[in-house]
């Protein structure tokens, strides 16, 4: 199999005009450190994937690190070709814990630096007490200025090439931008055809922040029918193009100028997810897709849900 060359996007706020592959490989929390997981990552590298997304909370850093190390040793790829993202969990979302949390992730991943380090959620909880969902009584005030200064320190120390956030609303981004010396390069959020994030996309575009979409196929924490994969309009568009519904979803994201991290360990689907670059959606397709009913899939990581987490943004 010939590796597919995946297009890249420049991260506008990065100091060295850093580039990120538009398609990455996600690793959701059920990603366990098993041999088949490692094999799946190596297979992804053979197919052309270079962008890998993990987080301290996912439990996937070890498996990813082992796979990347083996892939480099096998000569499949060099470290310079890879784009690796990890995230700061809420228990370490305190100014004095950020640098040590990143160092721990680097040790687990067996890497000398990350390409991108993100604040996972705009909330902080009791240090050292991992639970999911997060109990609301464990939450502490989130010191966005102090934490971001520590994130900036991580970049200055060379522990990560760039810094950003995840799950930030426009209002929370505005607050962060008002105190940031180094601006965030990415906001990783839920984005798919049933949650299109128009307002957030416009704000991020105007401020040089690239969006990375998680749950791009509306999978993950799914309850009830999948409003994307089981959508009649999407089935119709997919049939007209001779493509799968998943490919229509990913092509739409690509045409909207965002990056995305679908998760699949199936060899065939991994390849399908990359077959989206040599055809286009029509204007009529875009009109139909813009009319899909919108509702958020991932409401937040706490129990019970926080009323103000998303600042009532659509």
C-alpha positions in Angstrom: 0.0 0.0 0.0 1.3 3.4 -1.0 1.1 6.0 1.9 -1.3 8.8 1.2 0.2 12.3 1.5 -2.1 14.2 3.9 -2.5 18.0 3.3 -1.3 20.2 6.1 -2.5 23.6 7.6 -0.3 26.3 8.9 -1.0 27.1 12.6 -1.2 30.9 12.2 -0.3 31.8 15.8 2.7 29.5 15.9 6.1 31.2 16.0 7.7 29.0 13.3 4.7 28.7 11.0 4.3 25.1 12.2 2.2 22.9 10.0 -0.4 20.3 11.2 -1.7 17.4 9.0 -5.5 18.0 8.5 -6.4 14.4 9.4 -5.1 12.9 12.6 -5.8 9.6 14.5 -7.7 10.1 17.7 -7.5 7.9 20.8 -10.7 7.9 22.9 -10.7 6.7 26.5 -11.4 3.1 25.6 -8.0 3.0 23.9 -6.1 0.4 26.0 -2.4 -0.5 26.0 -2.8 -3.7 24.1 -0.7 -5.1 21.3 -3.4 -4.6 18.7 -3.6 -0.9 19.6 0.1 -0.6 18.9 -0.3 -2.5 15.7 -3.1 -0.2 14.6 -0.9 2.9 15.1 1.9 1.4 13.1 -0.6 0.4 10.4 -1.8 4.1 10.4 1.7 5.3 9.9 2.2 2.9 6.9 -1.0 4.4 5.4 0.2 8.0 5.8 -1.1 9.2 9.1 1.4 11.5 10.9 -0.9 13.4 13.3 -1.7 11.5 16.6 -4.0 12.9 19.3 -3.8 11.6 22.9 -4.3 12.9 26.4 -3.2 12.1 29.9 -6.8 11.2 30.8 -7.2 8.7 27.9 -4.7 6.1 29.2 -3.4 5.9 25.6 0.0 7.8 25.9 1.9 4.6 26.7 0.6 2.6 23.7 1.1 5.5 21.4 4.6 6.1 22.6 5.6 2.5 22.1 4.1 2.5 18.6 5.8 5.7 17.6 9.2 4.5 18.9 8.9 1.2 17.0 7.8 3.0 13.8 10.9 5.3 14.0 13.2 2.3 14.7 11.7 0.4 11.7 12.5 3.5 9.6 8.8 4.0 8.7 8.9 7.6 9.8 11.2 10.1 11.6 10.2 12.1 14.7 10.3 15.3 12.6 7.5 13.9 10.4 5.2 13.3 13.3 2.7 15.7 14.9 1.9 14.6 18.5 -0.8 16.2 20.6 -1.5 15.6 24.3 -3.6 17.3 26.9 -3.4 18.6 30.5 -6.0 17.0 32.7 -8.2 19.0 35.1 -6.4 17.6 38.2 -3.2 19.2 36.9 -5.0 22.4 35.7 -3.2 24.5 38.3 -0.2 26.9 37.6 2.3 24.9 39.8 1.4 21.5 38.3 1.4 22.2 34.5 5.1 21.8 33.7 5.4 18.6 35.8 2.2 17.2 34.1 3.7 17.7 30.7 7.0 16.1 31.7 5.1 13.1 33.0 3.3 12.8 29.6 6.6 13.0 27.8 8.1 10.2 29.9 5.0 8.0 29.2 5.2 8.8 25.5 9.0 8.4 25.4 9.3 11.7 23.6 11.6 14.7 24.1 8.9 17.2 23.1 5.3 17.5 22.0 4.2 19.3 18.9 1.1 20.6 20.7 -0.1 20.6 24.3 -3.7 21.5 25.1 -5.6 22.5 28.2 -8.2 19.6 28.1 -11.1 21.5 29.7 -11.6 25.0 31.1 -12.1 23.7 34.6 -9.8 22.7 37.5 -10.4 20.0 40.1 -8.7 18.6 43.2 -5.1 17.6 42.4 -4.3 13.9 42.3 -7.9 12.7 42.5 -8.8 11.2 39.1 -12.4 10.4 38.5 -14.6 10.4 35.4 -17.1 11.9 35.3 -15.6 14.6 37.5 -17.6 15.2 40.7 -18.8 18.8 40.9 -17.8 19.0 44.6 -14.2 18.4 43.5 -14.0 21.5 41.3 -11.8 24.4 42.2 -11.5 27.9 40.7 -9.8 27.8 37.3 -6.9 30.3 37.2 -6.8 30.8 33.5 -4.0 33.5 33.7 -1.8 31.4 35.9 -2.3 28.2 34.0 -1.7 29.8 30.7 1.5 31.4 31.9 2.7 27.9 32.9 1.6 26.6 29.4 3.7 29.4 27.9 6.6 28.3 30.1 6.3 24.8 28.7 6.7 26.2 25.2 9.7 28.4 26.2 11.4 25.4 27.8 11.0 23.5 24.5 8.8 20.8 26.1 6.2 21.5 23.4 6.4 23.4 20.1 3.0 24.9 20.5 0.2 25.4 23.0 -3.6 25.5 22.8 -6.9 24.6 24.4 -9.8 22.2 24.1 -13.5 22.7 24.8 -13.3 26.5 25.1 -16.3 28.7 24.2 -15.9 32.0 22.4 -16.3 33.8 25.8 -13.6 31.6 27.4 -11.3 32.2 24.4 -11.8 36.0 24.7 -10.8 35.8 28.4 -7.7 33.7 27.5 -6.7 36.0 24.7 -6.9 39.0 27.0 -4.2 37.6 29.3 -2.0 35.6 26.8 1.5 36.5 25.7 1.7 33.5 23.4 -1.6 33.0 21.7 -3.3 29.5 21.5 -2.8 27.9 18.1 -5.6 25.3 18.4 -9.0 24.9 20.0 -10.0 21.2 19.9 -13.8 20.9 20.2 -16.7 18.6 19.2 -17.5 19.4 15.6 -19.5 17.4 13.2 -22.5 17.8 10.8 -24.9 17.7 13.7 -22.9 20.3 15.7 -21.4 22.6 13.2 -20.0 25.3 15.5 -20.5 28.2 13.1 -20.1 31.0 15.7 -17.0 29.4 17.2 -15.5 28.7 13.8 -15.9 32.4 12.8 -14.3 33.6 16.0 -11.3 31.2 15.8 -10.7 32.0 12.1 -10.7 35.8 12.9 -8.1 35.2 15.7 -5.7 32.8 14.0 -6.9 29.7 16.0 -7.2 26.4 14.1 -10.1 24.2 15.1 -9.5 20.5 15.6 -12.7 18.5 15.5 -13.2 15.6 17.8 -16.2 13.2 17.4 -16.2 14.2 13.6 -18.5 11.2 12.9 -20.7 11.9 15.9 -19.2 8.8 17.7 -18.2 8.7 21.3 -20.5 8.9 24.3 -23.3 8.0 21.9 -26.7 7.6 23.4 -29.5 6.6 21.0 -29.3 7.0 17.2 -26.3 8.6 15.5 -27.7 11.8 14.1 -24.9 11.8 11.5 -24.2 8.3 10.5 -27.9 7.4 10.3 -29.0 10.6 8.6 -31.1 10.2 5.4 -29.8 13.5 3.8 -26.3 12.3 4.3 -27.1 8.8 2.9 -28.5 10.5 -0.2 -25.4 12.8 -0.7 -23.1 9.8 -0.1 -24.9 7.7 -2.7 -24.8 10.5 -5.2 -21.0 10.8 -4.9 -20.4 7.0 -4.6 -18.8 7.6 -1.1 -19.5 6.5 2.4 -21.3 8.7 4.9 -18.1 9.0 6.9 -16.3 10.3 3.9 -18.9 12.9 3.3 -18.6 14.0 7.0 -14.8 14.3 6.8 -14.8 16.0 3.3 -17.2 18.6 4.7 -14.8 19.3 7.6 -11.9 19.6 5.2 -13.8 22.0 3.0 -14.6 24.1 6.1 -10.9 24.5 6.8 -10.6 22.6 10.1 -8.5 19.7 11.2 -10.0 16.5 12.6 -9.1 13.4 14.5 -11.4 10.4 13.7 -10.7 7.2 15.6 -10.6 3.9 13.8 -8.4 0.9 14.3 -9.9 -1.0 11.3 -7.4 -1.1 8.5 -10.1 -0.5 5.8 -11.8 2.4 7.5 -8.5 4.0 8.3 -7.8 4.1 4.6 -11.3 5.2 3.7 -10.9 8.2 6.1 -8.0 9.4 3.9 -9.8 9.0 0.6 -11.4 12.4 0.7 -8.9 14.7 -1.1 -9.6 14.2 -4.8 -13.3 15.1 -5.1 -15.6 17.9 -3.8 -19.0 18.5 -2.4 -21.3 20.7 -4.5 -22.9 24.0 -3.4 -26.2 22.2 -3.2 -24.7 19.6 -0.9 -23.5 22.4 1.4 -26.9 23.9 1.5 -28.5 20.6 2.5 -25.8 19.9 5.1 -26.3 23.4 6.7 -29.9 22.5 7.4 -29.2 19.4 9.5 -30.7 19.7 13.0 -28.1 20.9 15.5 -27.5 19.6 19.0 -24.4 19.0 21.1 -23.4 15.4 21.8 -20.7 15.9 24.5 -22.2 18.1 27.2 -19.2 18.1 29.5 -17.0 15.9 31.8 -18.8 16.6 35.1 -21.5 15.0 37.1 -24.0 16.8 37.3 -23.4 18.9 34.2 -22.3 22.5 34.6 -24.8 25.1 33.5 -22.2 27.7 32.4 -19.6 25.4 30.8 -20.5 26.4 27.2 -21.8 30.0 28.0 -25.0 29.2 26.1 -23.3 29.3 22.8 -24.5 27.6 19.6 
